[in-house]
Amino acid sequence: MQEMNIRPIQKKDLTDVLDLIKELAIYEKEPDAVEIDTQDLENGAFGSPPDFFCLVAEVNGEIQGMALFYHRFSTWKGKSLHLEDLIVTQQYRQQGIGKALFEAVLKEAYQQKLKRVEWVVLDWNQSAIEFYKKYQATIFEDWRTVQIDEKNLKKFAHASV
């Protein structure tokens, strides 16, 4: 690996970022789950205010990784940061790109005086779990991710109360 550069996302990066998101969906065994497009990414990253922030990792001038994150508020801790995705393209894994991106996110959170950084990891992704343990991350075994999808939101919105 030659020169690596971690920097904020630019509009010219949106296609590459979407490709990384799709690659992650395949890795996580959800190849058809990505519904967004580059316009959604542009609106989210460059809206006022932005919905999310994103750092990209360039290697030899090409994007090979990204970290997408946004602010949250914990009623117990205060302002925090949620790391939605940390992605490195398959052929560049195990070369320090994920580490560089993750540490850049942690530094960003520290500089903003945030109380914590949180994220979700799949229970079968042992390499990611081991990576996070190196940072003394707390991995909760007793909390479950809960979601209501768009279809069910619609049902709820149209239900009589």
Buried (B, 14 or more C-beta within 10 A) or exposed (E): EEEBEBEEBEEEBBEBBBBBBBBBBEEEEEEEEBEEEBEEBEEBBEEEEBEBBBBBBBBEEEBBBBBBBBBBEEEEEEBBBBBBBBBBBEEBBEBBBBBBBBBBBBEBBEEEEBBBBBBEBEEEEEEBBEBBEEEEBEEEEEEEEEEEEEEEEEEEEEEEE
